[in-house]
């Protein structure tokens, strides 16, 4: 297994191969290309569409607490589930989902290092078979509002040389 600066944030392909079938592990694919999951995904993974599952419409804000609970319940995720996120485009939306998990208080979440591309490059199996999961009744225990910056928070830091703002959007 690879060594990481924050071993709680990432797992490698070998870890996923060894643990994908564990009862308390849920793999979730979140892609920029919302058709990628249907073209082949890691067996046992569920697919989330970032345009539908990870935002409110038409506001394009993050899911409400209730929407998040519904999504996790539908995906068979409980408070003790280890969630492994992966996706295309360098885990772009998988990383966004990682932040949502942290924001909504679920700490047992990790990213597959290298995402979908690394999984396939290392000979990981894929399937187009639908994954069936048993729904749960997920309840968010507490949110972490300190993990979210709003417009006024950003505006207040613009003149502060000690603050770095990183914009991950594409050009």
Secondary structure as GFF3:
##gff-version 3
##sequence-region A 1 171
A	DSSP	beta_strand	10	11	.	.	.	ID=ss1
A	DSSP	alpha_helix	13	19	.	.	.	ID=ss2
A	DSSP	beta_strand	25	31	.	.	.	ID=ss3
A	DSSP	alpha_helix	36	39	.	.	.	ID=ss4
A	DSSP	beta_strand	46	49	.	.	.	ID=ss5
A	DSSP	alpha_helix	50	53	.	.	.	ID=ss6
A	DSSP	alpha_helix	65	74	.	.	.	ID=ss7
A	DSSP	beta_strand	82	86	.	.	.	ID=ss8
A	DSSP	three_ten_helix	89	91	.	.	.	ID=ss9
A	DSSP	alpha_helix	92	103	.	.	.	ID=ss10
A	DSSP	beta_strand	109	112	.	.	.	ID=ss11
A	DSSP	alpha_helix	115	121	.	.	.	ID=ss12
A	DSSP	three_ten_helix	145	147	.	.	.	ID=ss13
A	DSSP	alpha_helix	151	157	.	.	.	ID=ss14
###
